[in-house]
Amino acid sequence: MAILNINNLKKEYGIDTVLKDFSLNVNQGEAVALIGANGSGKTTIFKIISGQEHYSRGTVSVRNDIEVGYLDQLPDFSSDLTIYQELEKVFADVKKQIKKMKELENEIAKKGKKVEEAELDSENLAKTMREYSFLQEKFEKGIGYEYQSKIRQVAAGMGFDELEIQAKTLDQLSGGEKTRVGLAKLLLLEPDLLLLDEPTNHLDLKSVEWLENYLNSYQGSLLIISHDRYFLDNTIERIVEIKHGKNEDYSGNYSYYQKERKRRYEQRLREYKNQQKKIKELEDAIEQLYIWGRSRDSEKMFKRAKAMEKRLERIDRIEKPQLKAKKMNLELDPSIRGGDDVLFVENLTKTFADLNLFQDLSFELHRSDKAAIIGDNGTGKSTILRIIMGELTADQGQVKIGTNIYPAYYRQEFEGFNPEDDLITALQRETAVTNSTARDMLASFLFTGEDVFKKVKQLSGGEKSRLRLLQLMSGNYNFLILDEPTNHLDLASREVLEEALNDYQGTVLIVSHDRYFLDKVVGCIYELKQKRLTKYYGDYSYYKEKKKNEESAVVEKNKQQKSEGKLDYEAQKEARSKAMRREKRLKELETEIEKLEKELIELEAKMTAEENIDQFELLQELKAEYELKNNKLDSLYQEWEELI
């Protein structure tokens, strides 16, 4: 059953038409991705659904009983509330219920006492108890007292520890941290339709994987905008692509979309070529008819030609299909080869205040290496890059850059730009080119016309990414240090960057949480965890498989130790039991031996008694009894000796 229907939507900004005849439906419990180039209207659609934007034509219908939750890319949080207090707002009704229940509990206690004292009838008390019972039942059906652990669970999933959520206020948070708080708050709200705009942008790998698992078990419907292809593969079941303001649907994840898009392109290309062939045949036939008509002065030929022209006009012409939209032309080709030894990092240690980020880190890179540093947020990945670039000083250790090695640094927050520069000036800061050449270079990166006169401060995140990549391409660099280079790039631009880096002959060191990108580009992963670096020779998929095997080995070892511990415990238990049985038997033997020895002494006394000396039969009986007991005593002695 559909909970959202959009039909023939049109949206204009001034003279620019962003959406035309766009349609979309989302069914209950469905997970759908909205993809398209930057500026194609993805975020606009979200704002229209959530009522923040108007549209020119079409219909947008959300089922009446559906609650919509929207995560903006840049949520606006500014207050002295702690993270926990902000997230707790979600459960304001639950807190009111708890307060009301406590009030009723106090009221019941007071009325109960008065009933006992016969100052009030029991009917009033029963009424209050019924109200309390109803409220308690409603409370228990909901999240109840578990809301506090739910807050901690989701906050931890977003990368916040207990100390942070209790101590950090919203006005102390970075933009990325505010986005994570906004996402946590939205997940706690659990709306029927969840609109997520680039939810993985500020999450580390651990948090992204947590979010994937969370969304896969989410009971509501999902509409997601994301450039994280790995994330799309793992979370969604249908893709809607915006092309030229219209929708094209694909019933599958991103990997399916890639294959199906190519198949459709090839089919449409065949249809286009067949139609072009048919059109050419008609055009040739018309031309021939006109030639014959003129040469023979035949009105009949002219009529046939005109009839065929009308037939040609009625053909619904197929546009020539394009597999990919216009994309930037990125070629990273270092003009200086540089030495084979690119980077040596030795015993690096860095502490901020009381926080020790890492200790005695050592690694090295050689020419043409493409390596990535991965790890949780706050472990110091970007700090390592800044130390390498000389922007920060290490507390201990050293960094050595090789001979003729020229590093370039791509910052994820673009601090290196002068915000007042226009695009031509920004480019000329990196390379001495004329204005005309600069315009040509900018055009190859999709900056055309008046775009080149924009100020850097006016650019979107994606535009700044493209400008910085153009600067890197233009400079004389042979060692690229890239901090989250794909964060603001659309899917097409990410693919271009991947291709360029794969062809790049220089050295690359990357910090990224884009797992698909890492799979395509790097051949070595350094995991920064617990202040140490661990090297994995391979791409991200290899790293994950290796980690899985390591974790399985640890689990198996723990099972074995547990099993061995259990066996050891059982052996110890058996040994203790055996010792107890031995001690018990020894005491029993000693008691029996002592008893038999007394009985033998008594028998000896009877056998030598003067009154029995002539009673032959009695003496025979006493002797037989004596021998029997004496033999038994011997066997008891033997058993006792074996046990001691």
Secondary structure, DSSP 8 states (H G I E B T S, - for coil): -EEEEEEEEEEEETTEEEEEEEEEEEETT-EEEEE-STTSSHHHHHHHHTTSS--SEEEEEE-TT--EEEE-SS----SS-BHHHHHHGGGHHHHHHHHHHHHHHHHHHHHHHHHHTTSS-HHHHHHHHHHHHHHHHHHHHS-GGGHHHHHHHHHHHTT--HHHHHH-BGGG--HHHHHHHHHHHHHHH--SEEEEESTTTT--HHHHHHHHHHHHT-SSEEEEE---HHHHHHH-SEEEEEETTEEEEESS-HHHHHHHHHHHHHHHHHHHHHHHHHHHHHHHHHHHHHHHHHHHT-HHHHHHHHHHHHHHHTS-------SS----------SS---SEEEEEEEEEEEETTEEEEEEEEEEEETT-EEEEE--TTSSHHHHHHHHTTSS--SEEEEEE-TT--EEEE-TT-TTS-TT-BHHHHHHTTS---HHHHHHHHHHTT--GGGGGSBGGG--HHHHHHHHHHHHHHS--SEEEEESTTTT--HHHHHHHHHHHHH--SEEEEE---HHHHHHH-SEEEEEETTEEEEESS-HHHHHHHHHHHHHHHHHHHHHHHHHHHHHHHHHHHHHHHHHHHHHHHHHHHHHHHHHHHHHHHHHHHHT-GGGTT-HHHHHHHHHHHHHHHHHHHHHHHHHHHH-
